[in-house]
Amino acid sequence: MVGIWSLKDVVAHLASFEEVLAEILASLRDASTSTPTLEQFIHNPDFNNTQVAQREHKTPAGILAQYQDWHRQGLEQIAQLPEAKLKERGLLPWYGAEYDLEDFLVYSYYGHKREHSAQIALYKKRLAQA
């Protein structure tokens, strides 16, 4: 367990963030792109638990595959954005007018993944010691 979540739940949580990022990046390329998960991310205060619950019927391998697929889509999307777009302040108005996409990526993705990776590593260490 990592807090109240299992490792499967943590990966499901991370998969939902990858889905949000893929939607954000796709919408920056095409404003008509549907962003239902992003809308939940912005407006649902219980986004994390809701997204984990939506994935509870999946196998751990299925959730990992979903995470990897959303991550791949995000990488493909960001590679197609002009570099200047990454530094455009206010691009994500719901995140803050003073921030750019790079800020969002560093704080909401890089830092977020490091935090959960450290939790998973600690869990694996405790498991190995048991």
C-alpha positions as CSV (number, residue, x, y, z in Angstrom):
1,M,0.0,0.0,0.0
2,V,1.0,3.6,-0.7
3,G,-1.1,5.6,1.7
4,I,-4.6,4.3,1.2
5,W,-3.9,3.2,-2.4
6,S,-2.5,0.0,-3.7
7,L,0.3,0.1,-6.3
8,K,-2.3,-0.6,-8.9
9,D,-4.3,2.5,-7.7
10,V,-1.2,4.7,-7.9
11,V,-0.5,3.6,-11.5
12,A,-4.2,4.2,-12.3
13,H,-3.9,7.7,-10.8
14,L,-0.8,8.4,-12.9
15,A,-2.5,7.1,-16.0
16,S,-5.3,9.6,-15.5
17,F,-2.8,12.4,-15.3
18,E,-1.2,11.2,-18.6
19,E,-4.7,11.2,-20.1
20,V,-5.2,14.8,-19.0
21,L,-1.9,15.8,-20.4
22,A,-2.6,14.1,-23.8
23,E,-5.9,16.0,-23.9
24,I,-4.2,19.3,-23.1
25,L,-1.6,18.9,-25.7
26,A,-4.0,17.8,-28.4
27,S,-6.3,20.7,-27.6
28,L,-3.4,23.1,-28.0
29,R,-2.9,21.8,-31.5
30,D,-6.7,21.7,-32.3
31,A,-9.1,23.8,-30.2
32,S,-12.0,21.6,-31.2
33,T,-10.5,18.5,-29.5
34,S,-12.7,17.0,-26.8
35,T,-11.2,17.2,-23.3
36,P,-13.6,15.3,-20.9
37,T,-10.8,14.1,-18.6
38,L,-9.3,17.6,-18.4
39,E,-12.7,19.1,-17.6
40,Q,-13.0,16.6,-14.7
41,F,-9.4,17.4,-13.6
42,I,-10.3,21.1,-13.5
43,H,-13.8,20.9,-12.0
44,N,-14.1,17.7,-9.9
45,P,-12.5,18.1,-6.5
46,D,-12.5,14.3,-6.1
47,F,-10.8,13.8,-9.5
48,N,-8.1,11.4,-8.2
49,N,-10.4,9.0,-6.5
50,T,-12.9,9.1,-9.3
51,Q,-10.3,8.2,-11.9
52,V,-8.8,5.4,-9.8
53,A,-12.3,4.0,-9.3
54,Q,-13.0,4.1,-13.0
55,R,-10.0,1.9,-13.5
56,E,-10.5,-0.6,-10.7
57,H,-12.0,-3.3,-13.0
58,K,-8.8,-3.3,-15.1
59,T,-5.9,-5.6,-14.4
60,P,-2.6,-4.1,-13.3
61,A,-1.1,-4.9,-16.7
62,G,-4.1,-3.2,-18.4
63,I,-3.6,-0.1,-16.3
64,L,0.1,0.0,-17.0
65,A,-0.6,-0.4,-20.8
66,Q,-3.1,2.5,-20.5
67,Y,-0.5,4.6,-18.7
68,Q,2.1,3.8,-21.4
69,D,-0.3,4.6,-24.2
70,W,-1.4,8.0,-22.8
71,H,2.3,8.8,-22.1
72,R,3.2,7.9,-25.7
73,Q,0.3,10.1,-27.0
74,G,1.5,13.0,-24.9
75,L,5.1,12.7,-26.2
76,E,3.8,12.6,-29.8
77,Q,1.6,15.7,-29.2
78,I,4.3,17.8,-27.5
79,A,6.8,17.0,-30.3
80,Q,4.4,18.7,-32.7
81,L,4.1,21.9,-30.7
82,P,6.3,24.9,-31.6
83,E,8.9,25.5,-28.8
84,A,7.5,29.0,-28.3
85,K,4.2,27.4,-27.2
86,L,5.9,25.8,-24.2
87,K,6.9,29.2,-22.9
88,E,3.7,31.1,-23.6
89,R,2.4,32.5,-20.3
90,G,-1.3,32.1,-19.6
91,L,-1.8,29.2,-22.1
92,L,-3.6,27.2,-19.5
93,P,-5.8,29.9,-17.9
94,W,-7.2,27.5,-15.3
95,Y,-3.6,26.9,-14.1
96,G,-2.7,30.6,-13.7
97,A,-2.1,33.5,-16.0
98,E,1.5,33.8,-14.9
99,Y,2.5,30.2,-15.8
100,D,3.5,28.6,-19.0
101,L,3.2,25.0,-20.2
102,E,6.8,24.2,-19.0
103,D,5.8,25.3,-15.5
104,F,2.8,23.1,-15.6
105,L,4.9,20.1,-16.9
106,V,7.6,20.5,-14.3
107,Y,5.3,20.9,-11.3
108,S,2.3,18.8,-12.2
109,Y,4.1,16.0,-14.0
110,Y,7.8,15.7,-13.3
111,G,7.5,16.5,-9.6
112,H,4.3,14.4,-9.3
113,K,5.9,11.4,-10.9
114,R,9.0,11.7,-8.7
115,E,6.8,11.8,-5.6
116,H,4.9,8.7,-6.5
117,S,8.0,6.9,-7.8
118,A,9.7,7.5,-4.4
119,Q,6.6,6.0,-2.7
120,I,6.7,3.0,-4.9
121,A,10.4,2.5,-4.3
122,L,9.9,2.7,-0.6
123,Y,7.0,0.1,-0.8
124,K,9.2,-2.2,-2.8
125,K,12.0,-1.8,-0.3
126,R,9.7,-2.7,2.6
127,L,8.3,-5.6,0.7
128,A,11.8,-7.0,0.1
129,Q,12.7,-6.6,3.8
130,A,9.5,-8.5,4.9
